[in-house]
Amino acid sequence: MSALLLRDIRLAARAGGSAMLALAFFASVATLVPLGVGPDLALLARIAGGVLWIAAVLAALLALDRLFQADFEDGSLDVIALSPLSLESVAAAKIAAHWLTTGLPLTLLSPLLAVLFGVKTIGALFVSLLVGTPAVSAIGAVGAGLTMSIRRGGLILPLIVLPLLAPAVIFGAGAAAGSAGALPLLGAFSFAACVLSPFATAAAVRLNLGS
């Protein structure tokens, strides 16, 4: 499992630059919003949590379509499925690799972008993304497993995943704004998603593999 995790991290770092693409998209959205809204710092600070959370979710989706599809197309997934490692463990390793190469870098970049919005609760924003982005990777993996055999499945993936991520965005934006009750709800949602996702993802992969 650790070998698969390291393999996926190396592939994400060099295959198409998906991790850097996600960071560039996140930074671009966060930079464009102040230009469109205007220089009203009070307004920017009020909407910062929601804007940065939506930007982070959309940026994370950019790297999800190849989570299983590349291995499915070149036959690697068939070999992995026949190995002693269960598909649930495979899914968990891929979820962890996606978060380490996408979700964590987005979280680390968020305080710098929060300065553009004049956010005073930068710590709360950082913690909310740190707690909530694993749910994005976990739920996104289910969508990636369902669409891995579909040509241009990356166009369908957001339609499946985004409605399921609505609670994460709502609780995350609330936690970033300093709402006391939002962070525990976000943590509970993220924990449930991370626990249940490997099983749902493995079932989706089995369905596509026909096993």
N, C-alpha and C positions, 0 to 999 in steps of 0.2 A: 504493500500500500504506500509506503514511504517512497519507494522507487517510482511508482506511478505519479505521486504528488510532485516529486522533483522533475520528472519528465515533462509534466504539463506546465510547470513553472518555466522551464527552459523553452518550451515551444511557444508559450505566450510571450516570452521576452523577445523572441526573434522572428516568429512566424507572422509576417505582415504588420508587426509593431502594434498589435491590438491594444496592449496596455497603454502605450504612449498615445495612441489614437483616442482612447477613452479620456485620458488626462487632458489632451488638447481640446476635445469637445467640451469637457466640463469647464475648462478655463474660458473657452470662447463664449459659452452661454452666459457664464457669470459676468463676463466683461461687457457683453452686448446689452444686458438688461439695464444697467445704469445709464447707458447711452440712450436707450429708448424711453425710459421712465423720466429721466431728467435728474438734475443735481439736488433734488430734495432729499437730504440725508435722513430726515425723520421718516419719510415714506419708504426709502430704501431699507432702513433698519427694520421697519415693520414687516416688510415682505421678504426679507433676506432668508429666513429659515425655510419658507416654502419654496422659494426660487432655487436655492442651493440644493435642497432635497430632490426636487424634480430634475434638476440638471444632473445630479449624481445618479439617480435611477436611470435616466436616459443614457448617460455615458456608460453605465455598467452593462446595459443591454447591447451595446455595440460589440462586445466581446463574447456574447453568449451563444450566438448562432453556430459558432465553430466548436462549441464545447464537446459535442459528440459527433458532429457531422464529418469533420476531417477524418476521424478514426473510422467512422462508418464507411466512408467512400474508399479509403485505401485498404480496408479489410482488417485493420488493427483491432477494431472493436470485437470482431469475431474471435480473434486470438485471445483477447483479454477475457471475453466471456467464457472461454473454454479453460481458463486458468483456474487454479484453486481459489483465487480471490473472488468473493461473492460480488455480484453486481451492485449490491447495496454499499459495499466497501469501495468499489470503483466510483460510484456516484459521490460518496462522501469525499474521496480524494480529489475528484474534479471540482466539487463545490469549494473545497478548501483552497485549491490552486487558483480558482477564479477570484476568490476574495483576496488572496494574498497578492495577486498581480493587478487587480482592478479596484476592489472595494477599499483595501487598506491605503493604497496610494491616493485615491480620491479623498479619503478621510484626512490624510496628512496634509494634502494641499488646501483643504477647506479653510483653515484659519487665515491663510494669506488672502484668499478670495473674499473672506468675510470683511476684511479691512476696507475693500472697495464699497461695501454697503454701510460702513460705519456701525457695524454690529458691536454692541457692548458685551453681549453674552457669548463670546467666542468659545469659551470653555464648554458651555452647554451645547453649542452647535457641534463641536468636535466629539463630545461624548455621545450625542444622539446618532451621529453618523457611524461612530465606532460600534455602537450597540446594534444599530439598525441595518447597516449594509450587509451583514451576513445573511439576513433574510432575503435581500435582493438576489444574492448568489444562489441561495437555496431554492427559492421559488422559481427563479429563472432557469435553473437546471431541469426542473420538471418540464417547462416549456421547450427547452432544448432537446430533451429526450423525446418529446412527442413529435417534434418537427424535423428530426435529424434525417429522415428519409425523404423529405419533401424538397423538391427543387425550389430554390428561392424561399426556403423556409424561414429565412431571417425576416421576411416581410410579414409573415403570419405570427411569428414569435411575440412581438410586442402586443398584439391584439389579445393573446392568451394571457400574458404575464401581467400587463399593466393593471387590469382590474383587480387582480389578486394582491397587488402591491399598494392598493389605496390605503389600507390601514397603516402600513409602514410610513407612508408619506404624511398622513394625518397626525399620527402620534409623533413622528420625527420632527415635523415642523413645530408642533406644540412643545416638545421637549427643547428644541433649539431656542424657542421664545422664552423659556424659563418656566413653563407650566410644571408644577410639582407632580401632578398625577400622570403626565404623558410619558415620562421616561419608564416607569415600571410597566405600563401597558406596552410600550415599544419593546422592552426587554422580554416580556412574556410572549409577544407575537414572534419576535426573532428566535427565541428559544424553541417554540413550537415548530416554526418553519424548519429550523436546522435539524430537529429530531425527526420530523416526519418526511422531509423531502427526500432523503436517500431511498426510502422504501417506495415512494411514489415515482421517483425518477427511474429506479431499477425496473419497476413494472412497465413504465413507458418504453424503456430500452428493450425489454423482453418482447413487448408487443411489436416493435419495429423489426426485431431480429427474427421474429417468428418462432421463438423457442419457448 
